[in-house]
Amino acid sequence: MNIQLTSCTAKDTEALYAFEIENRLYFEQSIPSRGDAYYLPETFKERHAALLQEQQDGNSFFYLIKNEAGTILGRINLVDRNQIEKTAQLGYRIGQVHAGKGIAKEAVRLLLGQCREHDTDEVQAKTTDANIASQKILEHNGFEPIDKKEEAVLDGQRIQLMHYSWRR
């Protein structure tokens, strides 16, 4: 499947909202919930506008992963960009019906290819120790594990987070 990354814009708000609603339960199986308020239409629009401002300021870059027909398959972002150290945090999510098709692996590759344009030399990522698929995606794209311990809580259970780093 051919995919493309498109920079997130205000025109994407409704389609992105529908994508998030459709995949909420699926996403919340592997990452903490964004809370009920996130899924209220007005709150979503406000938060999306704030992210777009963050993108305009150069602090983050938000992309939609789309197929040839323009359907949103997922999201991929570089966030918390440190312009002095030239670092950023990677985040991505693929919709449930598109998971397991190599979309995330290709999207990460495409995004890393844009790091020079974004003046980013190091990208950091983290995933749960149980998310083997995400670990494989990161390692396939040249990320290396970092010896850093972190715990989080998901559905009332303590989980271990694994940290990764990629340098261009």
Biotite code that builds the C-alpha atoms (Angstrom):
import biotite.structure as struc

atoms = struc.array([
    struc.Atom([0.000, 0.000, 0.000], chain_id="A", res_id=1, res_name="MET", atom_name="CA", element="C"),
    struc.Atom([1.344, 3.414, -0.942], chain_id="A", res_id=2, res_name="ASN", atom_name="CA", element="C"),
    struc.Atom([1.045, 5.972, 1.802], chain_id="A", res_id=3, res_name="ILE", atom_name="CA", element="C"),
    struc.Atom([1.782, 9.639, 2.088], chain_id="A", res_id=4, res_name="GLN", atom_name="CA", element="C"),
    struc.Atom([2.368, 12.002, 4.976], chain_id="A", res_id=5, res_name="LEU", atom_name="CA", element="C"),
    struc.Atom([0.427, 15.232, 4.804], chain_id="A", res_id=6, res_name="THR", atom_name="CA", element="C"),
    struc.Atom([0.981, 18.101, 7.162], chain_id="A", res_id=7, res_name="SER", atom_name="CA", element="C"),
    struc.Atom([-1.995, 18.496, 9.466], chain_id="A", res_id=8, res_name="CYS", atom_name="CA", element="C"),
    struc.Atom([-4.175, 21.572, 8.806], chain_id="A", res_id=9, res_name="THR", atom_name="CA", element="C"),
    struc.Atom([-7.412, 23.080, 10.064], chain_id="A", res_id=10, res_name="ALA", atom_name="CA", element="C"),
    struc.Atom([-9.163, 21.504, 7.055], chain_id="A", res_id=11, res_name="LYS", atom_name="CA", element="C"),
    struc.Atom([-8.443, 18.085, 8.565], chain_id="A", res_id=12, res_name="ASP", atom_name="CA", element="C"),
    struc.Atom([-10.284, 18.738, 11.839], chain_id="A", res_id=13, res_name="THR", atom_name="CA", element="C"),
    struc.Atom([-13.521, 16.874, 11.089], chain_id="A", res_id=14, res_name="GLU", atom_name="CA", element="C"),
    struc.Atom([-11.901, 13.861, 9.416], chain_id="A", res_id=15, res_name="ALA", atom_name="CA", element="C"),
    struc.Atom([-9.323, 13.630, 12.198], chain_id="A", res_id=16, res_name="LEU", atom_name="CA", element="C"),
    struc.Atom([-12.034, 13.863, 14.836], chain_id="A", res_id=17, res_name="TYR", atom_name="CA", element="C"),
    struc.Atom([-13.926, 10.995, 13.151], chain_id="A", res_id=18, res_name="ALA", atom_name="CA", element="C"),
    struc.Atom([-10.688, 8.943, 13.027], chain_id="A", res_id=19, res_name="PHE", atom_name="CA", element="C"),
    struc.Atom([-10.061, 9.502, 16.750], chain_id="A", res_id=20, res_name="GLU", atom_name="CA", element="C"),
    struc.Atom([-13.653, 8.635, 17.726], chain_id="A", res_id=21, res_name="ILE", atom_name="CA", element="C"),
    struc.Atom([-13.609, 5.489, 15.568], chain_id="A", res_id=22, res_name="GLU", atom_name="CA", element="C"),
    struc.Atom([-10.347, 4.260, 17.108], chain_id="A", res_id=23, res_name="ASN", atom_name="CA", element="C"),
    struc.Atom([-10.659, 5.473, 20.697], chain_id="A", res_id=24, res_name="ARG", atom_name="CA", element="C"),
    struc.Atom([-11.206, 2.082, 22.344], chain_id="A", res_id=25, res_name="LEU", atom_name="CA", element="C"),
    struc.Atom([-8.498, 0.480, 20.221], chain_id="A", res_id=26, res_name="TYR", atom_name="CA", element="C"),
    struc.Atom([-5.931, 3.152, 21.125], chain_id="A", res_id=27, res_name="PHE", atom_name="CA", element="C"),
    struc.Atom([-6.832, 3.036, 24.810], chain_id="A", res_id=28, res_name="GLU", atom_name="CA", element="C"),
    struc.Atom([-5.872, -0.648, 24.921], chain_id="A", res_id=29, res_name="GLN", atom_name="CA", element="C"),
    struc.Atom([-2.209, 0.318, 24.563], chain_id="A", res_id=30, res_name="SER", atom_name="CA", element="C"),
    struc.Atom([-1.871, 3.945, 25.675], chain_id="A", res_id=31, res_name="ILE", atom_name="CA", element="C"),
    struc.Atom([-3.462, 5.965, 28.474], chain_id="A", res_id=32, res_name="PRO", atom_name="CA", element="C"),
    struc.Atom([-6.770, 7.592, 27.608], chain_id="A", res_id=33, res_name="SER", atom_name="CA", element="C"),
    struc.Atom([-6.818, 11.223, 26.590], chain_id="A", res_id=34, res_name="ARG", atom_name="CA", element="C"),
    struc.Atom([-9.932, 11.567, 28.750], chain_id="A", res_id=35, res_name="GLY", atom_name="CA", element="C"),
    struc.Atom([-13.598, 12.004, 27.877], chain_id="A", res_id=36, res_name="ASP", atom_name="CA", element="C"),
    struc.Atom([-13.262, 15.765, 27.356], chain_id="A", res_id=37, res_name="ALA", atom_name="CA", element="C"),
    struc.Atom([-10.860, 15.216, 24.430], chain_id="A", res_id=38, res_name="TYR", atom_name="CA", element="C"),
    struc.Atom([-13.671, 13.580, 22.478], chain_id="A", res_id=39, res_name="TYR", atom_name="CA", element="C"),
    struc.Atom([-16.164, 16.428, 22.864], chain_id="A", res_id=40, res_name="LEU", atom_name="CA", element="C"),
    struc.Atom([-16.381, 18.210, 19.474], chain_id="A", res_id=41, res_name="PRO", atom_name="CA", element="C"),
    struc.Atom([-15.603, 21.695, 20.780], chain_id="A", res_id=42, res_name="GLU", atom_name="CA", element="C"),
    struc.Atom([-12.744, 20.518, 22.987], chain_id="A", res_id=43, res_name="THR", atom_name="CA", element="C"),
    struc.Atom([-11.260, 18.538, 20.103], chain_id="A", res_id=44, res_name="PHE", atom_name="CA", element="C"),
    struc.Atom([-11.431, 21.592, 17.808], chain_id="A", res_id=45, res_name="LYS", atom_name="CA", element="C"),
    struc.Atom([-9.753, 23.779, 20.440], chain_id="A", res_id=46, res_name="GLU", atom_name="CA", element="C"),
    struc.Atom([-6.974, 21.266, 21.064], chain_id="A", res_id=47, res_name="ARG", atom_name="CA", element="C"),
    struc.Atom([-6.446, 20.739, 17.345], chain_id="A", res_id=48, res_name="HIS", atom_name="CA", element="C"),
    struc.Atom([-6.146, 24.508, 16.839], chain_id="A", res_id=49, res_name="ALA", atom_name="CA", element="C"),
    struc.Atom([-3.581, 24.676, 19.667], chain_id="A", res_id=50, res_name="ALA", atom_name="CA", element="C"),
    struc.Atom([-1.538, 21.897, 18.031], chain_id="A", res_id=51, res_name="LEU", atom_name="CA", element="C"),
    struc.Atom([-1.633, 23.709, 14.712], chain_id="A", res_id=52, res_name="LEU", atom_name="CA", element="C"),
    struc.Atom([-0.306, 26.829, 16.445], chain_id="A", res_id=53, res_name="GLN", atom_name="CA", element="C"),
    struc.Atom([2.454, 24.723, 18.000], chain_id="A", res_id=54, res_name="GLU", atom_name="CA", element="C"),
    struc.Atom([3.269, 23.486, 14.490], chain_id="A", res_id=55, res_name="GLN", atom_name="CA", element="C"),
    struc.Atom([3.272, 27.021, 13.093], chain_id="A", res_id=56, res_name="GLN", atom_name="CA", element="C"),
    struc.Atom([5.686, 28.036, 15.867], chain_id="A", res_id=57, res_name="ASP", atom_name="CA", element="C"),
    struc.Atom([8.048, 25.201, 14.843], chain_id="A", res_id=58, res_name="GLY", atom_name="CA", element="C"),
    struc.Atom([7.800, 23.368, 18.170], chain_id="A", res_id=59, res_name="ASN", atom_name="CA", element="C"),
    struc.Atom([6.109, 20.274, 16.717], chain_id="A", res_id=60, res_name="SER", atom_name="CA", element="C"),
    struc.Atom([5.208, 18.774, 13.363], chain_id="A", res_id=61, res_name="PHE", atom_name="CA", element="C"),
    struc.Atom([1.921, 16.912, 12.954], chain_id="A", res_id=62, res_name="PHE", atom_name="CA", element="C"),
    struc.Atom([1.229, 14.642, 9.986], chain_id="A", res_id=63, res_name="TYR", atom_name="CA", element="C"),
    struc.Atom([-1.639, 12.510, 8.825], chain_id="A", res_id=64, res_name="LEU", atom_name="CA", element="C"),
    struc.Atom([-0.850, 9.180, 7.236], chain_id="A", res_id=65, res_name="ILE", atom_name="CA", element="C"),
    struc.Atom([-3.130, 8.801, 4.216], chain_id="A", res_id=66, res_name="LYS", atom_name="CA", element="C"),
    struc.Atom([-3.662, 6.324, 1.421], chain_id="A", res_id=67, res_name="ASN", atom_name="CA", element="C"),
    struc.Atom([-3.976, 7.197, -2.273], chain_id="A", res_id=68, res_name="GLU", atom_name="CA", element="C"),
    struc.Atom([-7.671, 8.052, -1.819], chain_id="A", res_id=69, res_name="ALA", atom_name="CA", element="C"),
    struc.Atom([-6.872, 10.532, 0.971], chain_id="A", res_id=70, res_name="GLY", atom_name="CA", element="C"),
    struc.Atom([-8.304, 8.373, 3.759], chain_id="A", res_id=71, res_name="THR", atom_name="CA", element="C"),
    struc.Atom([-6.650, 8.879, 7.151], chain_id="A", res_id=72, res_name="ILE", atom_name="CA", element="C"),
    struc.Atom([-4.900, 5.656, 8.158], chain_id="A", res_id=73, res_name="LEU", atom_name="CA", element="C"),
    struc.Atom([-3.052, 7.106, 11.129], chain_id="A", res_id=74, res_name="GLY", atom_name="CA", element="C"),
    struc.Atom([-1.097, 9.981, 12.608], chain_id="A", res_id=75, res_name="ARG", atom_name="CA", element="C"),
    struc.Atom([2.611, 10.567, 13.103], chain_id="A", res_id=76, res_name="ILE", atom_name="CA", element="C"),
    struc.Atom([4.224, 13.465, 14.902], chain_id="A", res_id=77, res_name="ASN", atom_name="CA", element="C"),
    struc.Atom([7.471, 15.036, 15.977], chain_id="A", res_id=78, res_name="LEU", atom_name="CA", element="C"),
    struc.Atom([6.699, 16.848, 19.223], chain_id="A", res_id=79, res_name="VAL", atom_name="CA", element="C"),
    struc.Atom([8.498, 18.624, 22.061], chain_id="A", res_id=80, res_name="ASP", atom_name="CA", element="C"),
    struc.Atom([11.103, 19.802, 19.597], chain_id="A", res_id=81, res_name="ARG", atom_name="CA", element="C"),
    struc.Atom([14.188, 21.305, 21.222], chain_id="A", res_id=82, res_name="ASN", atom_name="CA", element="C"),
    struc.Atom([15.515, 23.747, 18.652], chain_id="A", res_id=83, res_name="GLN", atom_name="CA", element="C"),
    struc.Atom([18.840, 24.197, 20.473], chain_id="A", res_id=84, res_name="ILE", atom_name="CA", element="C"),
    struc.Atom([19.639, 20.499, 20.932], chain_id="A", res_id=85, res_name="GLU", atom_name="CA", element="C"),
    struc.Atom([17.884, 19.642, 17.639], chain_id="A", res_id=86, res_name="LYS", atom_name="CA", element="C"),
    struc.Atom([15.865, 16.823, 19.225], chain_id="A", res_id=87, res_name="THR", atom_name="CA", element="C"),
    struc.Atom([12.211, 15.802, 19.074], chain_id="A", res_id=88, res_name="ALA", atom_name="CA", element="C"),
    struc.Atom([9.905, 13.071, 20.355], chain_id="A", res_id=89, res_name="GLN", atom_name="CA", element="C"),
    struc.Atom([8.234, 10.686, 17.915], chain_id="A", res_id=90, res_name="LEU", atom_name="CA", element="C"),
    struc.Atom([4.640, 9.594, 18.300], chain_id="A", res_id=91, res_name="GLY", atom_name="CA", element="C"),
    struc.Atom([2.386, 7.637, 15.961], chain_id="A", res_id=92, res_name="TYR", atom_name="CA", element="C"),
    struc.Atom([-0.862, 5.728, 15.907], chain_id="A", res_id=93, res_name="ARG", atom_name="CA", element="C"),
    struc.Atom([-2.457, 3.626, 13.202], chain_id="A", res_id=94, res_name="ILE", atom_name="CA", element="C"),
    struc.Atom([-6.196, 3.000, 13.012], chain_id="A", res_id=95, res_name="GLY", atom_name="CA", element="C"),
    struc.Atom([-7.348, -0.464, 14.016], chain_id="A", res_id=96, res_name="GLN", atom_name="CA", element="C"),
    struc.Atom([-8.444, -1.620, 10.549], chain_id="A", res_id=97, res_name="VAL", atom_name="CA", element="C"),
    struc.Atom([-5.048, -0.627, 9.130], chain_id="A", res_id=98, res_name="HIS", atom_name="CA", element="C"),
    struc.Atom([-2.813, -2.101, 11.847], chain_id="A", res_id=99, res_name="ALA", atom_name="CA", element="C"),
    struc.Atom([-0.367, -4.853, 10.956], chain_id="A", res_id=100, res_name="GLY", atom_name="CA", element="C"),
    struc.Atom([0.018, -3.805, 7.300], chain_id="A", res_id=101, res_name="LYS", atom_name="CA", element="C"),
    struc.Atom([3.438, -2.125, 7.504], chain_id="A", res_id=102, res_name="GLY", atom_name="CA", element="C"),
    struc.Atom([1.943, 1.372, 7.470], chain_id="A", res_id=103, res_name="ILE", atom_name="CA", element="C"),
    struc.Atom([3.637, 2.538, 10.672], chain_id="A", res_id=104, res_name="ALA", atom_name="CA", element="C"),
    struc.Atom([7.014, 1.184, 9.557], chain_id="A", res_id=105, res_name="LYS", atom_name="CA", element="C"),
    struc.Atom([6.791, 3.117, 6.286], chain_id="A", res_id=106, res_name="GLU", atom_name="CA", element="C"),
    struc.Atom([5.418, 6.261, 7.943], chain_id="A", res_id=107, res_name="ALA", atom_name="CA", element="C"),
    struc.Atom([8.312, 6.328, 10.421], chain_id="A", res_id=108, res_name="VAL", atom_name="CA", element="C"),
    struc.Atom([10.765, 5.929, 7.533], chain_id="A", res_id=109, res_name="ARG", atom_name="CA", element="C"),
    struc.Atom([9.145, 8.800, 5.631], chain_id="A", res_id=110, res_name="LEU", atom_name="CA", element="C"),
    struc.Atom([9.120, 11.061, 8.670], chain_id="A", res_id=111, res_name="LEU", atom_name="CA", element="C"),
    struc.Atom([12.763, 10.386, 9.509], chain_id="A", res_id=112, res_name="LEU", atom_name="CA", element="C"),
    struc.Atom([13.563, 11.369, 5.937], chain_id="A", res_id=113, res_name="GLY", atom_name="CA", element="C"),
    struc.Atom([12.237, 14.837, 6.725], chain_id="A", res_id=114, res_name="GLN", atom_name="CA", element="C"),
    struc.Atom([14.398, 15.406, 9.809], chain_id="A", res_id=115, res_name="CYS", atom_name="CA", element="C"),
    struc.Atom([16.972, 17.465, 7.900], chain_id="A", res_id=116, res_name="ARG", atom_name="CA", element="C"),
    struc.Atom([14.185, 19.760, 6.684], chain_id="A", res_id=117, res_name="GLU", atom_name="CA", element="C"),
    struc.Atom([12.977, 20.080, 10.296], chain_id="A", res_id=118, res_name="HIS", atom_name="CA", element="C"),
    struc.Atom([16.530, 20.722, 11.554], chain_id="A", res_id=119, res_name="ASP", atom_name="CA", element="C"),
    struc.Atom([16.303, 17.687, 13.838], chain_id="A", res_id=120, res_name="THR", atom_name="CA", element="C"),
    struc.Atom([19.343, 15.496, 14.468], chain_id="A", res_id=121, res_name="ASP", atom_name="CA", element="C"),
    struc.Atom([17.943, 13.152, 17.121], chain_id="A", res_id=122, res_name="GLU", atom_name="CA", element="C"),
    struc.Atom([14.505, 11.609, 17.487], chain_id="A", res_id=123, res_name="VAL", atom_name="CA", element="C"),
    struc.Atom([13.474, 9.877, 20.677], chain_id="A", res_id=124, res_name="GLN", atom_name="CA", element="C"),
    struc.Atom([10.589, 7.455, 21.105], chain_id="A", res_id=125, res_name="ALA", atom_name="CA", element="C"),
    struc.Atom([9.101, 5.275, 23.786], chain_id="A", res_id=126, res_name="LYS", atom_name="CA", element="C"),
    struc.Atom([6.768, 2.335, 23.860], chain_id="A", res_id=127, res_name="THR", atom_name="CA", element="C"),
    struc.Atom([5.536, -0.176, 26.377], chain_id="A", res_id=128, res_name="THR", atom_name="CA", element="C"),
    struc.Atom([7.609, -3.283, 26.949], chain_id="A", res_id=129, res_name="ASP", atom_name="CA", element="C"),
    struc.Atom([4.630, -5.359, 25.764], chain_id="A", res_id=130, res_name="ALA", atom_name="CA", element="C"),
    struc.Atom([4.273, -3.529, 22.438], chain_id="A", res_id=131, res_name="ASN", atom_name="CA", element="C"),
    struc.Atom([6.572, -5.770, 20.410], chain_id="A", res_id=132, res_name="ILE", atom_name="CA", element="C"),
    struc.Atom([5.202, -4.464, 17.093], chain_id="A", res_id=133, res_name="ALA", atom_name="CA", element="C"),
    struc.Atom([6.189, -0.889, 17.938], chain_id="A", res_id=134, res_name="SER", atom_name="CA", element="C"),
    struc.Atom([9.618, -2.025, 19.121], chain_id="A", res_id=135, res_name="GLN", atom_name="CA", element="C"),
    struc.Atom([10.163, -3.792, 15.781], chain_id="A", res_id=136, res_name="LYS", atom_name="CA", element="C"),
    struc.Atom([9.040, -0.709, 13.831], chain_id="A", res_id=137, res_name="ILE", atom_name="CA", element="C"),
    struc.Atom([11.484, 1.492, 15.697], chain_id="A", res_id=138, res_name="LEU", atom_name="CA", element="C"),
    struc.Atom([14.394, -0.938, 15.428], chain_id="A", res_id=139, res_name="GLU", atom_name="CA", element="C"),
    struc.Atom([13.708, -1.535, 11.712], chain_id="A", res_id=140, res_name="HIS", atom_name="CA", element="C"),
    struc.Atom([14.047, 2.219, 11.199], chain_id="A", res_id=141, res_name="ASN", atom_name="CA", element="C"),
    struc.Atom([17.392, 2.461, 12.988], chain_id="A", res_id=142, res_name="GLY", atom_name="CA", element="C"),
    struc.Atom([16.289, 3.359, 16.507], chain_id="A", res_id=143, res_name="PHE", atom_name="CA", element="C"),
    struc.Atom([18.419, 1.964, 19.293], chain_id="A", res_id=144, res_name="GLU", atom_name="CA", element="C"),
    struc.Atom([17.207, 1.136, 22.800], chain_id="A", res_id=145, res_name="PRO", atom_name="CA", element="C"),
    struc.Atom([18.308, 3.487, 25.578], chain_id="A", res_id=146, res_name="ILE", atom_name="CA", element="C"),
    struc.Atom([18.948, 2.174, 29.062], chain_id="A", res_id=147, res_name="ASP", atom_name="CA", element="C"),
    struc.Atom([16.302, 4.320, 30.744], chain_id="A", res_id=148, res_name="LYS", atom_name="CA", element="C"),
    struc.Atom([13.639, 3.009, 33.112], chain_id="A", res_id=149, res_name="LYS", atom_name="CA", element="C"),
    struc.Atom([10.185, 4.536, 33.303], chain_id="A", res_id=150, res_name="GLU", atom_name="CA", element="C"),
    struc.Atom([6.882, 3.303, 34.641], chain_id="A", res_id=151, res_name="GLU", atom_name="CA", element="C"),
    struc.Atom([3.389, 4.394, 33.702], chain_id="A", res_id=152, res_name="ALA", atom_name="CA", element="C"),
    struc.Atom([-0.118, 3.308, 34.654], chain_id="A", res_id=153, res_name="VAL", atom_name="CA", element="C"),
    struc.Atom([-2.492, 1.861, 32.067], chain_id="A", res_id=154, res_name="LEU", atom_name="CA", element="C"),
    struc.Atom([-5.918, 0.637, 33.163], chain_id="A", res_id=155, res_name="ASP", atom_name="CA", element="C"),
    struc.Atom([-4.762, 0.658, 36.773], chain_id="A", res_id=156, res_name="GLY", atom_name="CA", element="C"),
    struc.Atom([-1.749, -1.551, 36.011], chain_id="A", res_id=157, res_name="GLN", atom_name="CA", element="C"),
    struc.Atom([1.874, -0.494, 36.197], chain_id="A", res_id=158, res_name="ARG", atom_name="CA", element="C"),
    struc.Atom([3.667, -0.862, 32.884], chain_id="A", res_id=159, res_name="ILE", atom_name="CA", element="C"),
    struc.Atom([7.291, -0.442, 31.847], chain_id="A", res_id=160, res_name="GLN", atom_name="CA", element="C"),
    struc.Atom([8.214, 2.010, 29.111], chain_id="A", res_id=161, res_name="LEU", atom_name="CA", element="C"),
    struc.Atom([11.141, 1.380, 26.796], chain_id="A", res_id=162, res_name="MET", atom_name="CA", element="C"),
    struc.Atom([13.036, 4.345, 25.373], chain_id="A", res_id=163, res_name="HIS", atom_name="CA", element="C"),
    struc.Atom([14.655, 4.545, 21.942], chain_id="A", res_id=164, res_name="TYR", atom_name="CA", element="C"),
    struc.Atom([16.828, 7.029, 20.090], chain_id="A", res_id=165, res_name="SER", atom_name="CA", element="C"),
    struc.Atom([17.621, 7.644, 16.413], chain_id="A", res_id=166, res_name="TRP", atom_name="CA", element="C"),
    struc.Atom([20.335, 9.965, 15.111], chain_id="A", res_id=167, res_name="ARG", atom_name="CA", element="C"),
    struc.Atom([20.797, 11.158, 11.573], chain_id="A", res_id=168, res_name="ARG", atom_name="CA", element="C"),
])
